[in-house]
C-alpha cells in the first residue's frame, strides 16, 4: 500500500480571526485545489519533506499548488 495523501479539495479554512494552523505539518502531495480561507505556518511542503516554509515563502505556496484563494498568514 502506498503513502496516504490528504485530499482537502474544496475545503474552507478559517477566517483571519481563526486561521487553520498548519503547525509544521507535512503537506507533501496534499490536494488543495479549490481550498479557501486562511492558514498559518510554518509547514513542510516539499516532496522530501525538508522544505519548511513560513512568511513570504509560505504566502506564495497556495497559489503554486492550485489554491489561489488560500491566504497564508504569519502569526
Secondary structure, 3 states (H helix, E strand, C coil): CCCCCCECCCCECCCHHHCEECCCCECCCCECCCCEEEEECCEECCCCCCCEECHHHHHHHHHHCCCCEEEEECC
